[in-house]
Amino acid sequence: MKKFRHGLLALALTLLPGAAHAIDLENVRVSHLDNGLTLLVLEEHARPVVSVQTAYKTGGRDDPEGRMGLAHFFEHMAFRSSKNFPGTSLAGDIYAAGGEWHGYTWSDIITFFATAPKDDLDLLLRIEADRLGRLTLDPDDVEAETGAVISEMNGYANDPATVLFDATLAAAFQVHPYRKNTIGFESDVEAITHQDIVDFYEKRIGPKTAVLAVAGDVDADAVEARVKKHFGKFKANAEPQLPPPSEPDLQGEKRVRLEGDVKNKLFRIAYPAPAASSEDFPAFLVLQALAGASSGVSFLQNDWGTPAADGSALEGIAEDIATWFIASAQPYVFLVQGSASADADEAKIETAVQRALDGLAAAPVNAERLAAAKRAVKRELIFDVETTEDAAHQLAYFEAIGALDQLLALDDKVGAVSAADVQRAAQTYLNADRRTLGWFVPDEDGAPKAISAPEKLALAQERPGKAAPARAPDQQYAATEGDIAIVPSTLSPTISLRAVLPGLYDCGLCSKNDPAPGMTGVAAKGLLQDFDPMLHDIEDAISKAKPAASASAQSNDPYTRLEEIFAARFAPVETSGEAAPAFVAAAGPVDAEDYRPAIEHALGAPNGARRLAALTPSKGDIRVHIPEDKAQTALGYMTSAPALDEENALAWRLALYMFSHGYGGRLGNEAISKRGLAYYVSADYRSGADAGLVTLNIGVDPDKQEALLETLKAELKRFVAEPPDEAELAEAKRHLIGRKISAAQSNEEITAALAHDWAGPGLMTIEDFAAAVNAVTLGEVRAVPPAFADGDVVVISAGDENHGTDESDNRSQGE
């Protein structure tokens, strides 16, 4: 025995020089085919084998609502049949060659990999080429595969730890699709159709979303030539897409509590964690080693939790306490997990875990602990890549999540991590007010009765129904008399009252510059039986209204700041000390003859004074900088226009629609639909005493602001160079007339529209309005663009850059 032990030692010493030859991922060759496919080739001649891995930049995060598990389902179908590998040859031919294959789906990727003798490289490449672009996706296979997927899913569902993991992640992420369960739920999986799979294949799988890694006993030049032959003719029909970083940074812990058939309590505590490409990633790996233990960065090696090591911060809190952290394309989670007895004190465990992590945030670790943690991480990085299959996996995986450069430099970056880096990472990510706590506890009272749910929509039994009595439709402005407009509206039992005051006032119900610059709206709504109290509330608000003080503070919200600049284009109006209504509107199931006297008795006869603010001259383009960082800035445009009651105002309204409306118009089509520079364009036409102001208010990401500005300018120039045509005019006319019919539906909307029209173009019936719109000629509309395009741009930027505020901005704010 003694001699045998010495023999083992001698063997180990003999192998040490060879062990120094770890697979060096930095030797990888990276190239891109013309169609966008990324090729990674790593020559490693130690064994006569080759490993091929294809990773696609899509996964469970891209599952549509109601089809959770679709990406995983597609992965299953991708092993079934293709043009050149019918039946089960996609897998069977690899087996026949003496190779091995597998695949998996995760939130960020769908991946397929195989290892075979090096002479079968061409076979593996042809299989992956067929998988990329020649799958048959036979409809007859869907039903069978549904059963296979559900079977796999149920295996996970039987594991309480997996159920708790899914529930905790769903709570940790409020918006981001990382909250989705990758394998799906049974109802979703059963709902997946053949067309769903085909659509996913066409939308998500293609050369641009594919990363092909080849590692083994190969020649890189020969591999590249073969890959171009097999993959080069595919068209780039799918674009890689990451979900928007929309997860709100909510402060305050979140909790999940499940009850079920478990003997002990299980817990999962999730903290936010950096993406693999983040500069915090190396420090976080060291932080994990200090908190529990290092698990490396391979998805395959992680095994859903690494037990806390002796001497770690979390050691001893629970018998099986562990940590879990994987590399991800976007910020994901760091888990502390374990179990406890059924009578364990949950609060005590939670407090102990947080105290341990707070200790890492409170002060830098000493040099000895830091060095040991860094050694542990570096050690696991070696275990991550022990074979060519490991190498191909790591290369493809990290490239698919946008972090290959991080992986290739990770050993050096871990070595450079300082104690301050670790402390900062702990302070940033492991806060108690950012954690999500999940518990799965024994159900002592027995499972409650299941809540039944319909499996299909019931079809109502036939019934004769009852015909509604014949009646005339509600008429707009049917009871307009003087400056009181009462619209009988029988659609709802609600009632809306709105008074308009000439001048700007402050009061409990007051809304300044509503319905037009220089005027104040006073509104209330309720049920019909609330009419008298509502009328009293408006009367009381008007009696207590005071002339509004001049605005002094400027908003730091980009959208609001832009609106302030627009409002400042109108000169201040003279406001008397005693407020009196100029116009009153009411809408609801009311009789005008009954309610007009009550309105006049309470508010007096409206004086009809349309005291609108006057538009001031333009002072040029404006740039404003807000010092605080903002996720979105703003871009605006304003140009002088006729007052809304002028004859050519309708031509301007039609032109405004053609240029921009919400998501459409010339600007919307170019900036939103084609270029994705903005989400929405708020277009408005504000009426002043003798002139109006057309405005555009656009929220825009800071890095897209200049591109959007250039697009806006280009579209304004094009509006002049390529004036509207007959088709655009016809569409705009249909829009204005249609909106007149459909825009104001609720009683509150009706009174708002009445007030707007009274202050602007004047009250008119739908028939009269349609006639006026249809009378506008193409020549009248084509006369608008030169003046329309001669306006001022307003740029609202934000951030900690050293920007000065333009003098023009100071003037526009009335400073």
C-alpha positions in Angstrom: 0.0 0.0 0.0 2.8 2.4 0.9 4.5 1.7 -2.5 1.2 2.3 -4.3 0.7 5.6 -2.6 4.1 6.7 -3.7 3.2 5.6 -7.2 0.2 8.0 -7.2 2.4 10.8 -6.0 4.9 10.2 -8.8 2.1 10.1 -11.4 0.8 13.4 -10.1 4.2 15.0 -10.2 4.6 13.8 -13.8 1.3 15.4 -14.9 1.9 18.8 -13.3 3.8 20.2 -16.4 1.0 19.1 -18.6 -1.6 20.6 -16.3 0.0 24.0 -16.9 -1.3 23.7 -20.4 -4.8 24.8 -19.6 -7.0 25.6 -22.6 -6.4 29.2 -23.3 -9.5 30.9 -24.5 -7.6 34.0 -25.5 -6.3 32.0 -28.5 -9.7 32.0 -30.1 -10.2 33.4 -33.6 -13.2 35.6 -34.0 -14.7 36.4 -37.4 -18.0 37.4 -38.9 -19.6 36.2 -42.1 -21.2 38.7 -44.4 -24.6 37.6 -43.3 -23.8 38.4 -39.7 -23.0 35.0 -38.3 -20.2 35.1 -35.6 -17.6 32.4 -35.9 -15.3 31.5 -33.0 -12.5 28.9 -33.7 -10.1 27.6 -31.0 -7.4 25.2 -32.1 -6.6 22.7 -29.4 -4.7 19.6 -30.6 -4.4 17.6 -27.4 -7.2 15.2 -28.3 -8.4 14.1 -31.8 -11.9 15.5 -31.2 -13.9 18.5 -32.2 -16.7 20.3 -30.3 -19.2 22.5 -32.0 -21.6 24.8 -30.2 -24.2 27.1 -31.6 -25.8 29.7 -29.4 -28.7 31.9 -30.4 -29.2 35.3 -28.9 -32.7 34.6 -27.8 -34.4 32.6 -25.0 -37.1 32.6 -22.5 -37.0 36.3 -22.1 -38.5 36.6 -25.6 -41.5 34.3 -25.0 -44.7 36.2 -25.9 -47.4 36.6 -23.3 -49.6 33.5 -23.2 -46.9 31.4 -24.8 -44.4 31.1 -22.0 -42.0 28.3 -22.8 -42.1 28.9 -26.6 -38.3 29.3 -26.9 -37.8 26.1 -25.0 -40.4 24.3 -27.1 -38.6 25.5 -30.2 -35.4 24.0 -28.9 -37.1 20.6 -28.7 -38.5 20.9 -32.2 -35.0 21.8 -33.5 -33.8 18.3 -32.7 -36.5 16.7 -34.7 -36.1 17.0 -38.5 -34.6 19.1 -41.2 -34.2 19.1 -45.0 -31.0 17.1 -45.1 -31.5 15.3 -41.8 -35.0 13.8 -41.8 -36.6 11.9 -39.1 -34.3 11.9 -36.0 -31.1 12.2 -38.0 -30.1 15.6 -36.4 -29.3 13.6 -33.2 -29.1 10.1 -34.6 -26.2 10.8 -37.0 -24.1 12.2 -34.1 -24.8 9.1 -32.1 -23.8 7.0 -35.2 -20.5 8.9 -35.4 -19.7 8.1 -31.8 -20.4 11.6 -30.7 -22.5 13.2 -28.0 -25.0 16.1 -28.2 -27.2 18.2 -26.1 -29.0 21.5 -25.9 -30.7 23.8 -23.5 -32.7 27.0 -23.2 -32.2 29.7 -20.7 -33.4 33.3 -20.4 -30.7 34.7 -22.7 -29.9 31.9 -25.1 -30.9 28.7 -26.9 -27.9 26.6 -27.5 -27.0 23.3 -29.1 -23.7 21.5 -28.8 -22.0 18.3 -29.9 -18.6 16.6 -29.6 -17.4 14.0 -32.1 -14.2 12.7 -33.6 -12.4 15.4 -35.5 -13.1 13.8 -38.9 -16.8 14.3 -38.3 -16.5 18.1 -38.1 -18.3 18.5 -41.4 -21.2 16.4 -40.2 -21.5 18.6 -37.1 -21.4 21.8 -39.2 -24.0 20.5 -41.7 -26.3 19.6 -38.8 -26.0 23.1 -37.3 -26.5 24.7 -40.7 -29.7 22.8 -41.2 -30.8 23.7 -37.8 -30.2 27.4 -38.5 -32.1 27.6 -41.8 -33.6 24.3 -43.0 -35.8 22.9 -40.1 -38.9 21.3 -41.5 -41.0 21.9 -38.3 -43.6 19.3 -39.2 -47.0 20.2 -37.8 -47.5 16.5 -36.9 -44.6 16.7 -34.5 -46.0 19.4 -32.4 -48.5 17.3 -30.5 -45.9 14.7 -29.6 -43.4 17.3 -28.6 -46.0 19.0 -26.4 -46.2 15.9 -24.3 -42.4 15.7 -24.0 -42.1 19.3 -22.9 -44.9 19.0 -20.4 -43.3 15.8 -19.0 -40.0 17.7 -18.5 -41.8 20.6 -17.0 -43.6 18.4 -14.5 -40.3 17.0 -13.4 -39.3 20.5 -12.4 -42.7 21.3 -10.9 -42.2 18.4 -8.5 -39.2 20.1 -7.1 -40.3 22.7 -4.5 -36.9 24.4 -4.8 -37.6 25.0 -8.5 -41.1 26.3 -7.8 -39.8 28.7 -5.2 -37.1 29.8 -7.5 -39.6 30.7 -10.2 -41.9 32.5 -7.8 -39.0 34.5 -6.3 -37.7 35.6 -9.7 -41.2 36.6 -10.8 -41.4 38.8 -7.8 -37.9 40.2 -8.0 -38.5 41.5 -11.6 -41.6 43.7 -12.0 -41.2 44.3 -15.7 -38.1 42.7 -17.2 -38.8 39.4 -18.9 -36.2 37.7 -16.8 -39.2 37.2 -14.5 -40.5 34.5 -16.9 -40.2 30.8 -16.2 -38.1 29.5 -19.1 -39.8 26.1 -19.4 -43.3 27.7 -19.1 -46.5 26.6 -17.5 -48.7 23.8 -18.7 -51.5 26.0 -20.0 -49.1 28.1 -22.0 -47.3 25.1 -23.4 -50.5 23.4 -24.5 -51.5 26.6 -26.2 -48.4 26.7 -28.4 -49.3 26.1 -32.0 -47.3 25.1 -35.1 -47.6 28.7 -36.4 -46.2 30.0 -33.1 -43.1 27.9 -33.6 -42.7 28.9 -37.2 -43.0 32.5 -36.3 -40.4 32.2 -33.6 -38.1 30.4 -36.0 -38.4 33.2 -38.6 -38.2 36.1 -36.1 -35.5 34.9 -33.7 -33.3 32.4 -35.5 -30.9 33.5 -38.2 -27.2 34.3 -38.9 -27.2 37.6 -37.0 -28.5 35.9 -33.9 -26.2 32.9 -34.2 -22.8 32.3 -32.6 -20.9 29.3 -33.9 -18.0 28.1 -31.8 -15.6 25.3 -32.9 -13.0 24.0 -30.6 -10.7 21.0 -30.9 -8.2 19.4 -33.2 -8.9 21.6 -36.2 -7.2 24.0 -38.5 -8.8 27.5 -38.2 -8.5 28.4 -41.8 -10.1 25.1 -42.9 -12.9 25.6 -40.4 -13.6 29.1 -41.6 -13.8 27.9 -45.2 -16.2 25.1 -44.4 -18.4 27.4 -42.3 -18.6 29.9 -45.2 -19.6 27.1 -47.5 -22.3 25.7 -45.2 -23.6 28.9 -43.6 -22.7 31.7 -46.0 -25.8 31.6 -48.2 -28.3 32.1 -45.5 -30.0 35.5 -45.5 -29.8 37.7 -42.4 -33.5 37.6 -41.6 -33.5 37.7 -37.8 -32.0 40.5 -35.7 -30.7 40.0 -32.2 -32.8 42.0 -29.7 -32.3 42.7 -26.0 -35.3 43.6 -23.9 -35.3 47.3 -23.0 -33.7 48.0 -19.6 -37.1 48.9 -18.2 -36.9 47.4 -14.7 -37.8 50.1 -12.2 -35.3 50.5 -9.4 -37.9 50.2 -6.6 -36.7 50.6 -3.0 -38.1 48.3 -0.4 -38.0 44.5 0.0 -40.5 42.2 -1.8 -41.8 39.0 -0.4 -43.1 35.7 -1.7 -44.6 33.0 0.6 -45.7 29.6 -0.7 -47.2 26.7 1.3 -47.1 23.1 0.2 -46.1 19.5 0.8 -42.6 20.1 2.1 -41.1 18.8 5.4 -38.7 21.7 5.9 -38.8 25.4 5.1 -37.0 26.5 2.0 -35.8 30.0 1.4 -34.5 32.0 -1.6 -33.2 35.6 -1.0 -32.6 37.4 -4.3 -30.5 40.5 -4.7 -29.8 42.4 -7.9 -26.6 41.5 -9.6 -24.5 42.9 -12.5 -24.6 41.7 -16.1 -21.6 39.7 -17.3 -20.5 42.7 -19.4 -20.6 45.1 -16.4 -17.4 46.5 -15.0 -18.7 45.3 -11.6 -18.8 41.6 -12.7 -15.2 40.6 -11.7 -15.6 42.3 -8.3 -18.9 40.6 -7.8 -17.4 37.2 -8.5 -14.9 37.9 -5.7 -17.7 39.1 -3.5 -19.6 35.8 -4.0 -16.5 33.9 -2.9 -16.3 36.0 0.2 -20.0 35.6 1.0 -20.2 31.9 0.3 -18.0 30.2 -2.3 -16.9 30.7 -5.9 -18.8 28.8 -8.5 -17.0 30.0 -11.6 -18.8 31.4 -14.6 -20.0 28.4 -16.5 -23.8 27.8 -16.6 -23.1 24.1 -17.0 -20.9 23.9 -13.8 -23.0 26.0 -11.5 -25.5 23.3 -10.5 -28.1 25.6 -9.1 -26.2 26.6 -6.0 -22.7 26.4 -4.5 -22.5 25.5 -0.7 -20.9 28.1 1.5 -17.3 27.4 2.2 -15.7 27.2 5.6 -14.8 30.6 6.9 -17.2 32.4 4.5 -19.5 35.1 5.7 -22.7 33.0 5.3 -21.2 29.8 6.8 -23.4 28.2 9.5 -26.5 30.3 9.0 -28.3 27.2 7.7 -26.9 23.7 7.3 -27.1 23.8 3.5 -26.8 27.5 2.8 -25.5 28.2 -0.7 -25.2 31.0 -3.2 -26.1 31.1 -6.9 -24.9 33.6 -9.5 -24.7 33.1 -13.3 -23.5 35.2 -16.2 -26.3 37.1 -17.9 -26.8 39.6 -20.7 -28.5 42.1 -18.5 -28.6 42.6 -14.7 -29.9 39.5 -13.1 -29.9 38.1 -9.5 -27.6 36.8 -6.8 -29.3 34.2 -4.7 -28.7 33.1 -1.1 -30.6 29.9 -0.5 -31.0 27.1 1.9 -33.5 25.2 4.1 -34.4 25.1 7.8 -36.5 23.1 10.1 -40.3 23.5 10.0 -40.2 25.4 13.3 -37.2 27.6 12.4 -37.4 31.4 13.0 -37.6 32.9 9.6 -36.8 36.4 10.8 -33.7 35.2 12.5 -32.4 33.6 9.3 -33.2 36.7 7.3 -31.4 38.9 9.8 -28.4 36.7 10.0 -28.0 36.6 6.2 -28.3 40.3 5.9 -25.9 41.0 8.7 -23.3 38.8 7.0 -23.7 40.7 3.8 -23.8 44.1 5.5 -20.4 43.2 7.0 -18.9 42.9 3.6 -20.4 46.3 2.7 -19.3 48.0 6.0 -15.6 47.8 5.6 -13.0 46.5 3.2 -11.9 43.0 3.7 -8.3 42.4 4.8 -5.6 41.5 2.3 -5.5 37.8 3.3 -9.2 37.2 2.8 -9.2 39.1 -0.4 -6.3 37.1 -1.8 -7.9 33.8 -0.8 -11.2 34.8 -2.5 -9.4 35.8 -5.7 -7.5 32.5 -5.8 -10.8 30.6 -5.3 -12.4 32.4 -8.3 -9.4 31.9 -10.5 -9.4 28.2 -9.5 -13.0 27.8 -10.6 -12.3 29.6 -13.9 -10.0 26.7 -14.7 -12.6 24.1 -13.8 -15.0 25.9 -16.1 -12.9 25.0 -19.2 -11.6 21.4 -18.9 -12.5 20.1 -22.3 -13.0 21.4 -25.8 -16.7 21.1 -25.2 -16.3 23.4 -22.2 -14.3 25.8 -24.3 -16.8 25.9 -27.1 -19.6 26.4 -24.6 -18.0 29.2 -22.8 -17.0 31.0 -26.0 -20.4 30.7 -27.6 -22.3 31.5 -24.4 -20.4 34.6 -23.5 -20.5 36.0 -27.1 -24.2 35.4 -27.2 -24.7 37.5 -24.0 -22.4 40.2 -25.3 -19.5 39.5 -22.8 -16.8 37.6 -24.7 -14.2 40.3 -24.2 -15.0 40.1 -20.4 -14.5 36.4 -20.4 -11.2 36.5 -22.2 -9.8 39.0 -19.8 -11.5 37.7 -16.7 -8.5 36.1 -15.0 -6.6 39.3 -15.2 -9.5 41.4 -14.1 -10.2 39.2 -11.1 -6.5 39.5 -10.1 -6.9 43.3 -10.2 -10.0 43.5 -8.0 -9.3 45.5 -4.9 -10.9 45.4 -1.4 -12.6 48.7 -2.2 -14.1 47.2 -5.4 -15.6 44.4 -3.4 -17.0 46.8 -0.8 -18.5 49.0 -3.4 -20.1 46.0 -5.1 -21.6 44.9 -1.7 -22.9 48.4 -1.1 -24.4 48.6 -4.5 -26.1 45.3 -4.9 -26.7 43.6 -1.5 -28.9 46.1 0.2 -31.8 44.9 2.4 -34.1 47.3 0.7 -33.4 45.8 -2.7 -33.9 42.1 -1.8 -36.7 39.7 -2.6 -37.4 37.1 0.0 -39.1 33.8 -0.9 -40.2 31.1 1.5 -41.7 27.7 0.8 -43.2 26.4 4.1 -45.0 23.2 5.1 -48.8 23.4 4.8 -49.9 22.3 8.3 -53.6 22.6 7.6 -53.7 20.5 4.5 -54.0 21.8 0.9 -57.0 24.1 0.4 -59.6 23.2 -2.1 -58.4 23.9 -5.6 -59.9 27.0 -7.3 -61.6 25.8 -10.5 -61.0 27.6 -13.7 -62.8 27.2 -17.0 -60.9 25.3 -19.7 -62.8 27.0 -22.5 -65.1 29.9 -22.9 -68.8 29.1 -22.5 -71.1 29.8 -25.3 -74.2 31.7 -24.2 -77.5 30.1 -24.7 -79.7 31.6 -27.3 -82.3 34.2 -26.1 -84.6 36.5 -28.0 -83.4 39.7 -26.4 -85.4 43.0 -26.2 -85.4 45.6 -28.9 -84.3 49.1 -27.8 -86.9 51.8 -28.3 -86.3 53.9 -31.4 -84.8 57.3 -30.6 -82.8 60.0 -32.2 -79.0 60.0 -31.4 -77.7 62.6 -29.0 -77.0 65.9 -30.6 -73.9 67.9 -30.0 -74.6 71.5 -28.9 -78.3 70.8 -29.2 -79.0 73.1 -26.2 -76.4 75.8 -26.8 -77.7 79.2 -25.9 -75.5 82.2 -25.4 -72.4 81.2 -23.5 -73.9 78.2 -21.8 -73.7 74.9 -23.7 -75.7 72.0 -22.3 -75.4 68.7 -24.2 -77.9 66.0 -23.3 -75.8 62.8 -23.2 -77.7 59.6 -22.4 -74.7 57.3 -22.7 -73.8 57.5 -19.0 -75.5 58.5 -15.7 -72.7 60.9 -15.0 -72.6 64.6 -15.3 -69.8 67.0 -16.0 -69.7 70.7 -15.4 -67.0 73.1 -16.6 -66.7 76.9 -16.3 -64.1 79.0 -18.1 -62.7 82.1 -16.5 -60.9 84.8 -18.5 -57.5 85.3 -16.9 -55.3 83.0 -14.9 -56.4 82.0 -11.4 -55.5 79.7 -8.5 -58.2 77.8 -6.7 -59.0 74.3 -5.6 -60.6 73.3 -8.9 -58.6 75.6 -11.2 -56.6 74.6 -14.2 -54.6 77.4 -15.7 -54.2 77.9 -19.5 -57.2 75.6 -20.0 -58.9 75.5 -22.4 -56.5 78.1 -24.0 -53.5 80.2 -23.0 -54.7 83.1 -20.7 -57.8 81.3 -19.5 -58.6 79.1 -16.5 -60.9 76.1 -16.4 -62.9 75.1 -13.3 -64.4 71.6 -13.5 -66.2 69.0 -11.5 -67.9 65.7 -12.3 -70.1 63.2 -10.5 -73.4 61.4 -10.8 -76.6 63.1 -11.8 -77.8 63.3 -8.2 -74.6 65.2 -7.4 -75.5 68.1 -9.7 -76.4 70.6 -6.9 -73.3 69.8 -4.8 -71.1 70.0 -7.9 -72.5 73.3 -8.9 -71.9 74.6 -5.3 -68.3 73.4 -5.4 -67.7 75.3 -8.7 -69.4 78.4 -7.3 -67.3 78.2 -4.1 -64.0 77.7 -6.1 -64.7 80.7 -8.3 -65.6 82.9 -5.3 -62.3 82.0 -3.7 -60.1 82.2 -6.8 -57.1 84.5 -6.7 -55.1 85.9 -9.5 -52.3 83.4 -10.2 -48.8 84.4 -9.1 -46.1 84.5 -11.7 -44.4 81.2 -12.2 -40.9 81.3 -10.7 -39.5 77.8 -10.2 -38.7 75.9 -13.3 -39.3 72.2 -13.5 -36.5 69.7 -13.7 -38.8 67.3 -15.6 -37.9 67.6 -19.3 -41.4 67.3 -20.6 -42.8 69.8 -18.1 -39.9 72.2 -18.7 -40.7 72.1 -22.4 -44.4 72.9 -21.7 -43.3 75.8 -19.6 -41.3 77.2 -22.5 -44.3 76.8 -24.8 -46.5 78.6 -22.3 -44.0 81.4 -22.0 -44.4 82.3 -25.7 -47.8 83.8 -24.7 -47.7 87.2 -22.9 -49.1 87.4 -19.4 -52.8 88.4 -19.4 -54.4 91.0 -17.1 -56.4 89.2 -14.5 -59.0 91.0 -12.4 -59.3 90.4 -8.7 -62.8 89.0 -9.0 -63.3 85.9 -11.1 -66.4 85.5 -13.2 -67.2 82.8 -15.7 -67.1 83.6 -19.4 -68.5 80.3 -20.5 -70.1 77.2 -18.9 -70.6 73.7 -20.3 -72.6 70.8 -19.0 -73.0 67.3 -20.3 -75.0 64.4 -19.0 -78.6 63.0 -19.0 -80.0 66.5 -18.3 -82.7 68.7 -19.7 -81.3 72.1 -20.7 -84.5 73.9 -19.8 -84.2 72.6 -16.2 -80.5 73.1 -15.7 -79.7 76.4 -17.4 -81.6 78.4 -14.8 -79.8 76.6 -12.0 -76.4 77.4 -13.6 -77.2 81.0 -14.1 -78.6 81.3 -10.6 -75.4 79.9 -9.0 -72.7 81.3 -11.4 -74.5 84.3 -13.0 -74.8 84.7 -16.7 -71.5 84.1 -18.4 -70.0 87.3 -19.8 -68.5 85.7 -23.0 -65.2 87.4 -22.6 -62.6 85.5 -24.6 -59.6 87.1 -23.1 -56.9 85.0 -24.7 -53.1 85.6 -24.2 -51.2 87.2 -27.1 -48.4 85.4 -28.8 -45.0 87.0 -28.3 -42.4 87.2 -31.1 -40.0 84.3 -31.7 -36.6 84.6 -30.1 -34.9 81.7 -31.9 -33.9 78.2 -31.0 -33.6 77.4 -27.3 -31.3 75.0 -25.5 -31.9 74.2 -21.8 -29.7 72.0 -19.6 -31.1 70.2 -16.5 -28.2 69.2 -14.2 -29.7 66.0 -12.9 -29.3 62.8 -14.8 -32.5 61.9 -16.6 -33.5 58.6 -18.3 -35.2 60.7 -21.0 -34.7 64.2 -22.2 -37.0 66.2 -24.5 -37.0 67.8 -27.9 -39.5 70.4 -28.9 -40.6 72.5 -31.8 -42.8 75.6 -31.9 -44.0 77.8 -34.8 -46.4 80.7 -35.1 -49.7 79.9 -36.7 -53.0 81.6 -37.3 -55.4 81.9 -34.4 -57.8 79.0 -34.4 -60.8 81.2 -35.3 -59.1 82.5 -38.4 -60.2 81.2 -41.8 -56.9 79.5 -42.7 -56.6 77.7 -39.4 -58.2 74.6 -40.7 -55.5 74.3 -43.4 -52.9 74.5 -40.6 -54.7 71.8 -38.6 -54.7 69.6 -41.6 -51.0 70.3 -42.3 -50.1 69.6 -38.7 -51.8 66.2 -38.9 -49.9 65.4 -42.1 -46.6 66.4 -40.5 -47.0 64.7 -37.1 -49.7 63.0 -35.1 -48.9 60.6 -32.3 -47.0 57.8 -33.9 -47.7 58.8 -37.4 -47.4 61.6 -39.9 -44.2 62.3 -41.8 -42.2 62.8 -38.7 -43.7 59.9 -36.8 -43.1 57.5 -39.7 -39.5 58.5 -40.0 -38.5 59.0 -36.4 -40.6 56.3 -34.8 -41.5 53.6 -37.3 -38.3 53.7 -39.4 -35.6 54.8 -37.0 -36.9 54.2 -33.5 -35.7 57.5 -32.2 -38.8 58.2 -30.1 -41.9 56.6 -28.8 -44.5 59.3 -29.3 -44.9 62.8 -30.6 -47.3 65.1 -28.7 -48.6 67.6 -31.3 -50.7 70.5 -30.3 -52.3 73.7 -31.7 -52.6 76.4 -29.1 -54.8 79.4 -29.8 -53.9 82.9 -28.7 -55.7 86.3 -29.0 -54.4 87.1 -32.4 -52.2 84.1 -33.3 -51.7 80.5 -32.5 -48.8 78.3 -31.7 -48.2 74.8 -33.2 -46.0 72.8 -30.8 -44.3 69.3 -30.8 -43.2 67.8 -27.5 -41.1 64.6 -27.9 -39.5 62.5 -25.2 -36.2 61.1 -26.3 -33.3 59.1 -24.9 -30.2 61.3 -24.4 -28.1 59.3 -26.8 -30.8 59.7 -29.5 -31.5 63.3 -29.1 -29.1 64.7 -31.7 -30.2 62.1 -34.2 -33.9 63.0 -33.6 -33.0 66.7 -33.9 -31.5 66.1 -37.3 -34.5 64.0 -38.4 -36.9 66.7 -37.3 -34.9 69.3 -39.3 -34.7 67.1 -42.3 -38.5 66.4 -42.2 -39.3 70.1 -42.0 -37.2 70.7 -45.0 -38.8 67.9 -46.9 -42.3 69.2 -45.9 -41.4 72.4 -47.9 -39.6 70.6 -50.7 -42.3 67.9 -51.1 -45.5 69.6 -50.1 -48.6 67.5 -49.2 -50.5 65.7 -52.0 -54.1 64.8 -52.6 -53.8 61.4 -50.8 -52.4 63.1 -47.6 -55.1 65.7 -47.7 -57.9 63.2 -48.1 -56.6 61.2 -45.1 -56.2 64.4 -43.0 -59.7 65.4 -43.7 -61.1 62.0 -42.8 -59.1 62.2 -39.6 -60.4 65.7 -38.5 -64.0 64.9 -39.3 -63.8 61.4 -37.7 -62.2 62.8 -34.5 -64.9 65.4 -34.3 -67.4 62.5 -34.2 -65.5 60.1 -31.9 -63.0 62.0 -29.8 -65.3 63.3 -27.1 -67.2 60.3 -25.7 -67.4 60.7 -21.9 -69.3 63.7 -20.5 -66.0 65.1 -19.1 -64.5 64.9 -22.6 -67.6 66.6 -24.1 -67.4 69.6 -21.8 -63.6 69.9 -22.4 -64.2 69.8 -26.2 -67.0 72.4 -25.8 -64.7 74.7 -23.9 -61.8 74.3 -26.3 -64.0 75.0 -29.3 -65.6 78.0 -27.6 -62.2 79.5 -26.9 -60.8 78.6 -30.3 -62.6 78.0 -33.6 -66.1 78.5 -32.2 -68.9 76.1 -31.5 -70.4 74.3 -34.5 -72.2 71.1 -35.4 -70.5 68.1 -36.8 -72.2 68.8 -40.2 -70.9 72.4 -40.3 -67.5 71.4 -39.2 -67.3 68.7 -41.9 -68.4 71.1 -44.5 -65.7 73.6 -43.5 -63.0 70.9 -43.5 -64.0 69.6 -46.9 -63.9 73.1 -48.3 -60.2 73.4 -47.7 -58.2 73.1 -50.9 -54.9 71.4 -51.6 -53.5 74.8 -52.6 -54.4 76.2 -49.2 -52.7 73.4 -47.4 -49.6 73.6 -49.7 -49.3 77.2 -48.7 -48.7 76.2 -45.0 -45.3 74.3 -45.0 -43.0 77.3 -45.6 -44.3 79.1 -42.5 -44.7 75.8 -40.6 -41.0 75.0 -41.1 -39.9 78.5 -40.0 -40.2 77.8 -36.3 -37.9 77.3 -33.3 -36.3 74.1 -32.0 -36.2 73.6 -28.2 -33.6 71.1 -26.9 -33.8 70.0 -23.2 -30.7 68.1 -22.3 -29.8 66.6 -18.9 -26.9 65.2 -17.0 -23.8 66.2 -15.1 -22.0 67.7 -18.1 -21.0 71.4 -17.9 -23.7 73.1 -20.0 -24.5 76.7 -19.9 -28.1 77.9 -20.3 -28.5 79.9 -23.5 -29.5 83.5 -23.2 -32.5 82.8 -25.5 -33.8 80.3 -22.9 -33.6 83.0 -20.2 -35.6 85.4 -22.3 -38.2 82.7 -23.1 -38.7 82.0 -19.5 -39.4 85.6 -18.8 -36.4 86.0 -16.5 
